[in-house]
Amino acid sequence: MGLLWLPMAVLQQVDALLRFVTLLELASDVALLLVLLAVACGALASAATLCGAVAQRLGAGVSSTRKLVWLLVMIPVGLACLWQSALTVKLWLEQVLAVRLSTGWVPYRGALVLVIAVAVALAWRSIGVTRVVRAITPPVLRLGVPAVLVTLLSLAWVLWQRPAIGVRPSGPGAEAPVASGAPDIFLITLDTLAAEDASVCGTGPTNMPHLRRLVARSTCFTRHYTGSTLTAPSTTSLETSTLPWTHWVVHGGRPPADLAGASVAHMLRRAGYSTHAFSAAPGASPRQHSTYEGYDTTQLARTSSLNMSAVNVILEFPDSRSLPGLLGGVLSVLSAIDLTRIDTENPYPSENIYGPAGKLLEQQGKGRPIFMWTHTWPPHAPYLPPPSTRYQLLPPGQFDHYRDFLAEVGSYDLARQSTVDKNRLRYQETIRGADESLGRFLQELERQGRLEQALLIVTSDHGESFERGVLRHGGPDLHEAVIRVPLLIKLPGQQIGRTIDTPTSQIDIAPTILELAGAEPIATSEGRSLAAALKGAPLDPTPVIAMAVLRESRFWPLTGGHYTAIDGEMKLVYHLAEDKSELYDLSADPRESQDISSTQPAIAARLKALLKARIASAEAQRRQRFGMP
């Protein structure tokens, strides 16, 4: 199977493989893939042989039994290879034609699949099973010797490289001395939570009433910005206090060893903390960031999604970043099956994170301080709120089902804005459901006596767009809906609420945590501690930078990408490849509809020069660490 599967799997991913991984990393992942496929096919052959033995015991002839065994092996293998080939062709056509191919518009898709299956079965019957088996058997048998050699070579490579299986902490932990008065620390991130839609700060209407109640004894940041528009680079910035152009966890990229080994969890572990991460999104897991050795436990959430369950299994090999792409055909099949299984219930409920986290806290007791990072999926799409908040804003009849949220992502025609606005209402209902789950978790912390004296941080990895012709997140757009997220920080014992309107960055969170915990700072940090501001000191304004690096790689010169600098009320967005920029005054134009770079050329030139200097510095650092292509 590996000899048939591998060429199409690699072809599908060739662009990503050439840009984002080294040849050694690719060889290790391919060898591991071939070993895993050999194990899977061995299990399939054993099951088929067992079925053949049962058939013989029931009176089937030798010839019929052989046909049965061959069919039980070759049908799933053949279908898997055909599916992988079709997926590869689809993805390449999308790249060449610059279109998104989808069957979402086809009516009665289930019936269409059934018709195709019946047609294939009738064609098979007309040709004859015996003829098919006889035609397939000789070429397959001729692959036997090469297949065995490739499998043995792959096994030898895997044994030599010894890929990480599971995750284990490294360095000092429970035996390390603890700073006096070190508080428990709870970092809570909700995926895809836009600041405007959450509306946590202030006294106006909110979609997060449970979190709003905590504002009275916390500091609420009204202008907090994420480092990127995607989960993996953003949450790596959260852990390492570096921007994506420094850590390079982009499309499966890996951070330099000095960054991976100096995350916020590593530093807290060295300070005697027990460290734990619970994630519902693979991209937010330390297993994807190469920071997993800083945690005593890194747990992925249970899910009813077969596709995501398979991804979670793949992440048991945390250093094998190409595996999800190389197994794209399998994951695509599981996604198609999910469409038939999942209807109105969210497959990634927040309780699958908060429940295990609460149980671990009870088991841990209060002997040593704990750092716990929880990352929940809602309100990320699919926007399937729980029954308690469903239909509060949008009546039934639109965006009710899992499949409704998979057809459209990216740009949309502004003539469809009214439909997108309805999509946004369902998103806001999902925020309300996520807030209810968060409220229950906060109650659990209070019940266990951990909340009052804890350092609590609530934020998100990025926002979500339903405007300017942009639906969702992850593209080149850097407008406020995508990069401005909530940030709420409660100090141990805090009883007075504060609001800070000065722009802050996601890379400021780790330095803040470490200072308040009495731990050593991260030497490579690009952020600043907010600890003094949390205690009432003024926060000096400083430019905040965010970016969308979609095809940029640690191995290639930094010649593209989209970058923004927010300085006070002024925001410049810079597109490096085109050397073009726009300037917005967020106080007068919060929707960023009017480019004022022509009327404010001095400000535009200053911020553009700032970004170009930072990009040049990042490129010099990239070249020093990773070299030229």
C-alpha positions in Angstrom: 0.0 0.0 0.0 2.9 2.3 0.8 4.3 2.0 -2.7 0.9 2.9 -4.2 -0.1 5.6 -1.6 3.2 7.4 -1.1 3.7 9.0 -4.6 0.3 10.7 -4.5 0.6 11.6 -0.8 4.0 13.3 -1.4 2.8 14.9 -4.7 -0.2 16.4 -2.8 2.1 18.0 -0.2 5.1 18.7 -2.4 4.9 22.5 -2.2 4.6 22.4 1.6 7.3 19.8 1.9 9.7 21.8 -0.1 9.1 24.9 1.8 8.6 23.9 5.4 10.5 20.8 6.3 14.1 19.6 5.9 15.0 16.5 3.9 15.9 14.7 7.1 12.5 15.6 8.6 10.7 14.4 5.5 12.7 11.2 5.3 11.8 10.4 9.0 8.1 11.2 8.5 7.9 9.1 5.2 9.7 6.2 6.9 7.3 6.4 9.9 4.3 6.6 7.5 5.5 3.4 5.6 5.9 1.5 8.9 2.4 2.6 10.1 0.9 1.6 6.7 2.6 -1.7 6.9 1.2 -2.3 10.3 -2.3 -1.3 9.1 -2.1 -3.5 6.1 -0.8 -6.4 8.2 -3.8 -6.0 10.5 -6.1 -5.9 7.4 -4.5 -9.0 5.9 -4.8 -10.8 9.2 -8.5 -9.9 9.5 -9.1 -11.0 5.9 -7.3 -14.3 6.5 -9.4 -14.9 9.5 -12.6 -14.3 7.5 -11.3 -16.7 4.9 -10.7 -19.4 7.5 -14.3 -18.9 8.9 -15.6 -19.1 5.3 -13.8 -22.4 4.8 -15.2 -23.8 8.0 -18.6 -22.9 6.7 -18.0 -24.9 3.6 -16.6 -22.4 1.1 -14.2 -23.8 -1.5 -10.5 -23.0 -1.7 -11.0 -20.8 -4.8 -13.9 -18.9 -3.3 -11.9 -18.4 -0.1 -8.9 -17.0 -1.9 -11.2 -14.6 -3.8 -12.8 -13.4 -0.6 -9.4 -12.8 1.1 -8.1 -10.9 -1.9 -11.2 -8.8 -2.2 -11.2 -8.0 1.6 -7.6 -6.7 1.3 -7.7 -5.1 -2.1 -11.0 -3.2 -2.0 -10.1 -1.0 1.0 -6.5 -0.6 -0.2 -7.6 0.3 -3.7 -10.3 2.7 -2.6 -7.9 4.4 -0.2 -5.3 4.9 -3.0 -8.0 6.1 -5.4 -9.3 8.6 -2.9 -5.8 9.9 -2.2 -5.3 10.3 -6.0 -8.6 12.1 -6.4 -7.8 14.4 -3.5 -4.4 15.2 -4.9 -5.9 16.0 -8.4 -8.5 18.2 -6.7 -6.0 20.2 -4.7 -3.7 20.7 -7.6 -6.6 21.9 -9.8 -7.6 24.3 -7.1 -4.0 25.7 -7.1 -3.7 25.9 -10.9 -7.2 27.3 -11.6 -7.3 29.4 -8.4 -10.8 28.1 -7.6 -12.3 26.2 -4.7 -13.8 22.9 -5.9 -16.7 21.7 -3.8 -19.6 19.4 -4.0 -21.5 21.5 -1.6 -23.7 22.9 -4.4 -24.7 19.4 -5.6 -28.3 18.5 -4.6 -28.8 15.1 -3.0 -25.1 14.3 -2.6 -25.8 11.2 -0.6 -28.0 9.8 -3.4 -25.3 10.7 -5.9 -22.7 8.7 -4.0 -25.1 5.8 -3.8 -25.6 5.9 -7.6 -21.9 6.0 -8.2 -21.4 3.0 -5.8 -24.1 1.0 -7.6 -22.7 1.8 -11.0 -19.2 0.6 -9.9 -20.8 -2.6 -8.4 -22.7 -3.3 -11.6 -19.5 -2.8 -13.7 -17.6 -5.1 -11.4 -20.3 -7.7 -11.7 -20.3 -7.5 -15.5 -16.6 -7.9 -15.7 -16.5 -10.7 -13.2 -14.9 -11.1 -9.8 -12.5 -13.8 -11.0 -11.2 -11.8 -13.9 -10.7 -8.8 -11.6 -8.7 -10.8 -9.1 -6.6 -12.5 -11.8 -5.9 -9.1 -13.3 -4.8 -7.5 -10.0 -2.9 -10.4 -8.4 0.2 -10.7 -10.7 1.2 -7.0 -10.6 0.6 -6.8 -6.9 2.7 -9.9 -6.2 5.5 -8.4 -8.3 5.6 -5.6 -5.8 6.2 -8.0 -3.0 10.0 -7.9 -2.9 10.3 -4.1 -3.3 7.6 -3.6 -0.7 9.4 -5.8 1.8 12.7 -4.0 1.1 11.1 -0.6 1.5 9.4 -1.6 4.7 12.6 -3.0 6.2 14.5 0.1 5.2 11.8 2.3 6.7 11.8 0.2 9.9 15.6 0.5 10.2 15.3 4.3 9.7 12.6 4.7 12.3 14.7 2.6 14.8 17.7 4.8 14.0 15.9 8.1 14.3 13.7 7.0 17.2 10.8 9.5 16.7 9.1 10.8 19.8 6.1 8.7 20.8 3.8 10.3 23.3 5.2 13.2 25.3 7.4 13.4 28.4 8.5 16.4 30.5 12.2 17.2 30.7 14.3 19.2 33.1 13.6 20.0 36.8 10.0 19.8 38.0 8.6 18.7 41.2 12.0 18.8 42.9 12.8 22.4 42.0 12.5 25.1 44.7 9.3 27.2 44.6 9.2 30.9 45.0 7.6 32.1 48.2 3.9 32.9 47.6 3.9 31.5 44.0 0.2 31.5 42.9 -1.7 28.9 40.9 -1.9 30.1 37.3 -4.8 29.4 35.0 -4.3 30.5 31.4 -7.7 30.0 29.6 -7.8 30.5 25.8 -11.0 30.2 23.8 -10.4 29.6 20.1 -11.6 32.2 17.6 -13.0 34.8 20.1 -13.3 38.2 18.5 -13.2 41.1 21.0 -16.1 43.0 19.5 -18.4 40.0 19.5 -17.4 38.9 23.0 -17.8 42.4 24.4 -16.2 41.6 27.7 -15.0 45.0 28.9 -17.3 47.9 29.7 -20.9 48.0 30.8 -22.8 47.6 27.5 -24.5 44.5 26.1 -22.3 41.4 26.2 -22.3 37.9 24.9 -20.2 36.7 27.8 -22.1 37.6 31.0 -20.3 35.0 33.2 -16.9 36.4 32.2 -18.2 40.0 32.5 -18.9 39.4 36.2 -15.2 38.7 36.7 -14.3 42.1 35.2 -15.2 43.7 38.5 -12.2 42.2 40.1 -9.8 42.0 37.1 -8.0 44.1 34.6 -9.7 44.2 31.2 -7.6 45.2 28.2 -9.8 46.8 25.4 -7.1 46.7 22.7 -5.3 43.4 22.9 -3.8 42.0 19.7 -2.9 38.5 18.7 0.4 37.8 16.8 -1.1 36.0 13.9 -4.4 35.0 12.2 -4.0 31.2 12.7 -4.0 29.1 15.8 -0.6 27.4 15.7 1.6 30.5 15.2 -0.6 32.5 17.6 -0.5 30.0 20.5 3.3 29.5 19.9 3.7 33.2 20.3 1.7 32.9 23.5 4.1 30.3 24.8 7.4 31.7 23.7 6.8 35.4 23.7 8.1 35.7 20.2 6.3 36.6 16.9 5.8 34.1 14.1 8.8 35.5 12.1 11.0 34.4 15.0 9.5 31.0 16.1 8.4 29.9 12.6 5.7 27.5 13.8 3.9 28.0 10.4 2.4 25.2 8.4 4.2 22.5 10.3 7.4 24.4 10.8 9.5 24.0 14.0 10.9 26.6 16.3 14.6 26.8 17.0 15.6 24.6 19.9 16.5 27.5 22.2 12.9 28.9 21.8 11.2 25.5 22.1 13.1 24.8 25.3 12.4 28.2 26.9 8.6 28.4 26.8 6.5 29.8 29.6 5.9 26.2 30.8 9.6 25.4 30.8 10.4 28.4 32.9 7.6 27.7 35.4 8.6 24.1 35.7 12.1 25.2 36.5 10.5 27.4 39.2 8.8 24.3 40.8 5.4 24.5 39.1 3.4 21.5 38.1 2.5 22.3 34.4 -0.4 21.0 32.4 -2.0 21.7 29.0 -5.4 20.7 27.8 -6.3 21.5 24.2 -9.3 20.9 21.9 -7.5 22.2 18.8 -4.4 20.3 17.6 -2.8 23.6 16.5 -2.9 24.9 20.0 -1.3 21.9 21.5 2.3 22.0 22.7 2.7 18.8 20.7 2.5 21.0 17.6 4.9 23.7 19.0 7.8 21.5 20.1 7.3 22.8 23.6 5.6 19.7 25.0 8.7 18.8 27.2 7.8 21.8 29.4 4.6 20.1 30.6 3.9 17.3 33.0 0.8 16.5 30.9 -0.4 17.6 27.5 -3.9 16.2 26.9 -6.0 16.4 23.8 -9.8 16.6 24.1 -12.0 13.7 23.3 -14.3 14.4 20.3 -17.0 12.7 18.3 -15.3 13.8 15.1 -13.6 10.8 13.5 -11.3 13.1 11.5 -10.1 15.0 14.7 -9.8 11.8 16.6 -7.4 10.5 14.0 -5.4 13.8 14.1 -5.2 13.3 17.9 -3.7 9.8 17.4 -1.2 11.2 14.8 -0.1 13.8 17.4 1.2 10.9 19.5 4.1 11.4 17.2 4.6 15.1 18.1 7.8 15.6 16.0 6.4 14.1 12.8 4.8 17.3 11.4 4.3 15.9 7.8 2.1 13.0 8.9 -1.3 14.8 8.8 -0.6 15.9 5.3 0.8 12.6 4.1 -2.3 10.9 5.5 -4.6 13.6 4.0 -6.5 11.0 2.0 -7.5 9.1 5.2 -8.4 12.3 7.0 -10.5 13.4 4.0 -12.4 10.1 4.1 -13.1 10.5 7.8 -14.2 14.1 7.2 -16.7 12.9 4.7 -18.0 10.3 7.2 -18.3 13.0 9.8 -20.7 14.9 7.5 -23.1 11.9 7.7 -22.7 11.5 11.5 -22.6 14.9 13.0 -25.7 17.1 12.8 -26.6 19.8 15.3 -24.4 18.8 18.2 -20.9 20.4 18.4 -18.3 17.7 18.2 -15.8 19.7 20.2 -17.7 20.8 23.4 -15.8 22.9 26.0 -16.7 20.4 28.7 -14.3 17.9 27.1 -11.5 20.3 28.2 -12.9 21.7 31.4 -14.0 18.4 32.8 -10.6 16.6 32.7 -8.9 19.8 33.8 -11.1 20.0 36.9 -10.5 16.3 37.7 -6.8 16.7 37.5 -6.9 19.7 39.8 -8.7 17.6 42.4 -6.2 14.8 42.1 -3.2 17.2 42.3 -4.2 18.7 45.7 -2.6 21.9 46.8 1.0 20.8 47.6 2.7 22.7 44.8 1.6 25.6 42.6 0.1 24.6 39.3 0.2 26.2 35.9 -2.7 25.0 33.8 -3.4 26.1 30.2 -6.8 25.1 28.8 -7.7 25.8 25.1 -11.3 25.1 24.2 -12.7 24.9 20.6 -15.9 27.0 20.8 -16.7 29.5 19.4 -14.6 28.3 16.4 -16.7 26.9 13.5 -18.8 24.9 13.3 -21.1 27.4 15.1 -23.2 24.8 16.9 -24.2 26.4 20.2 -25.7 24.3 23.0 -29.5 24.1 23.4 -29.3 26.7 26.2 -28.2 29.5 23.8 -29.3 28.1 20.4 -31.8 30.3 18.6 -31.4 33.2 21.1 -30.4 35.5 18.2 -31.2 33.6 15.0 -34.4 31.5 14.6 -34.1 27.9 13.3 -33.9 27.3 9.6 -30.4 28.6 8.7 -27.0 27.5 9.9 -28.5 24.7 12.0 -26.3 21.8 10.9 -22.6 20.8 10.9 -22.5 20.7 7.1 -23.7 24.3 6.9 -20.4 25.6 8.2 -18.0 23.7 5.9 -19.0 25.0 2.5 -17.9 28.6 2.6 -14.6 29.9 4.0 -12.6 32.9 2.8 -13.9 35.7 0.6 -17.6 36.3 -0.2 -19.5 38.7 -2.4 -20.7 41.7 -0.5 -24.2 41.2 -2.0 -24.4 38.2 0.4 -23.7 40.3 3.5 -27.2 39.7 5.0 -26.6 36.0 4.9 -23.1 36.4 6.5 -24.7 38.6 9.2 -27.0 35.6 10.1 -23.9 33.4 10.2 -22.5 35.9 12.7 -25.5 35.7 14.9 -25.1 31.9 15.2 -21.4 32.6 16.0 -22.5 34.9 18.8 -24.8 32.2 20.2 -21.8 29.9 20.2 -19.9 32.5 22.2 -22.7 32.6 24.7 -22.5 28.8 25.0 -18.8 29.0 25.5 -19.3 31.6 28.2 -21.7 29.3 30.0 -19.1 26.5 30.0 -16.4 28.9 31.1 -18.6 30.1 33.9 -19.1 26.5 35.2 -15.3 25.9 35.1 -14.8 29.1 37.1 -17.3 27.9 39.6 -15.4 24.6 39.9 -12.2 26.5 40.6 -14.1 28.4 43.3 -15.5 25.2 44.7 -12.0 23.8 45.0 -10.8 27.0 46.7 -8.4 27.8 43.9 -9.9 30.9 42.2 -9.5 33.7 44.8 -5.7 33.5 45.1 -5.0 32.4 41.6 -3.5 34.4 38.7 -6.2 34.0 36.0 -5.7 35.0 32.3 -8.6 34.7 29.8 -7.9 35.4 26.1 -8.0 34.0 22.6 -5.7 32.9 19.7 -7.4 35.1 17.1 -10.7 36.6 16.2 -13.3 36.0 13.4 -14.4 38.1 10.4 -17.9 38.6 9.0 -17.1 41.8 7.2 -15.2 43.4 4.4 -15.9 40.4 2.2 -13.8 38.2 4.5 -15.5 35.2 6.2 -13.6 33.5 9.1 -9.9 33.9 9.6 -6.5 32.6 8.5 -6.1 34.6 5.3 -4.0 37.7 4.6 -6.5 40.1 6.2 -5.4 41.8 9.4 -8.4 44.0 10.2 -9.6 44.4 13.8 -12.2 41.6 13.7 -9.4 39.0 13.1 -6.6 40.2 15.3 -8.2 42.0 18.2 -9.2 39.6 21.0 -10.2 39.9 24.6 -7.7 39.9 27.5 -8.7 39.7 31.1 -6.2 39.2 33.9 -7.1 38.7 37.6 -4.3 39.0 40.1 -4.3 36.8 43.2 -6.7 38.4 45.7 -7.7 41.2 43.4 -11.0 42.9 44.3 -10.9 46.1 42.2 -11.6 46.2 38.5 -9.4 48.2 36.1 -9.5 48.9 32.4 -6.5 49.5 30.1 -7.0 51.0 26.7 -3.3 51.0 25.6 -2.6 48.5 22.8 -1.0 45.3 24.1 0.3 42.2 22.3 -0.1 38.4 22.8 3.7 38.2 23.3 3.3 40.2 26.5 1.4 37.5 28.3 4.3 35.1 29.0 6.6 37.8 30.5 3.7 38.9 32.7 3.0 35.4 34.0 6.7 34.7 34.7 7.3 38.0 36.6 4.1 37.5 38.8 5.2 33.9 39.5 8.7 34.9 40.5 10.2 32.8 37.7 13.1 33.6 35.4 12.2 35.6 32.3 12.5 34.1 28.8 15.9 35.4 27.4 14.6 35.5 23.8 11.3 37.3 24.7 10.1 39.9 22.3 7.3 41.0 24.6 7.1 43.1 27.8 5.7 42.4 31.2 2.4 44.0 32.1 2.8 43.2 35.8 3.3 46.8 36.9 0.3 48.0 34.9 -1.9 45.3 36.5 -1.0 46.9 39.9 -2.0 50.4 38.8 1.2 51.8 37.2 0.7 53.6 33.8 1.5 51.5 30.7 3.7 53.3 28.3 2.4 53.0 24.7 4.5 51.0 22.3 3.8 49.8 18.7 2.2 46.4 18.5 2.9 44.1 15.6 0.8 41.3 14.1 1.2 39.4 10.9 -0.3 36.9 8.4 2.6 34.7 7.1 0.9 32.3 4.7 3.7 30.9 2.5 6.7 32.2 4.4 9.2 29.6 5.7 12.2 29.4 8.0 14.2 28.1 5.1 13.5 30.9 2.5 14.1 34.6 2.5 11.4 36.7 4.0 10.0 38.4 0.8 6.3 38.1 1.4 3.6 38.2 4.0 1.3 40.8 5.5 2.1 42.9 8.5 0.5 45.5 10.7 1.8 48.0 13.3 -0.7 49.6 15.7 0.7 52.7 17.3 -1.9 54.5 19.5 -5.0 55.1 17.3 -3.0 54.7 14.0 -2.7 51.3 12.3 -0.6 50.6 9.2 -1.1 47.4 7.2 1.9 46.5 5.0 2.0 44.0 2.1 5.6 43.1 1.7 5.6 41.4 -1.7 3.8 44.4 -3.3 5.5 47.0 -1.1 2.0 48.5 -0.6 0.5 49.8 2.6 -2.7 51.3 4.0 -3.1 53.6 7.1 -6.2 53.8 9.2 -7.2 56.0 12.1 -9.0 53.6 14.4 -10.6 56.3 16.6 -12.4 57.9 13.6 -12.7 54.8 11.4 -12.9 51.6 13.5 -14.1 49.6 10.5 -10.9 50.5 8.6 -12.8 51.7 5.5 -10.8 54.8 4.7 -7.1 54.6 3.8 -5.6 57.9 5.0 -2.0 57.3 4.0 -2.2 60.0 1.4 -3.4 62.6 3.9 -1.0 61.5 6.7 2.2 60.7 4.7 4.5 61.3 7.7 2.7 58.8 10.0 2.5 56.3 7.1 6.2 56.6 6.3 7.2 56.3 10.0 5.2 53.1 10.6 6.2 51.6 7.3 9.8 52.2 8.1 9.3 50.6 11.5 7.8 47.5 9.9 10.5 47.3 7.2 13.2 47.6 9.9 11.6 44.8 12.0 11.2 42.6 8.9 14.9 43.1 8.0 15.9 42.2 11.5 13.7 39.1 11.4 15.2 38.1 8.1 18.7 38.5 9.5 17.8 36.4 12.5 16.2 33.7 10.2 19.3 33.6 8.0 21.6 33.2 11.1 19.5 30.4 12.6 18.4 28.5 9.5 20.6 29.6 6.6 19.7 30.3 3.0 17.8 27.9 0.8 
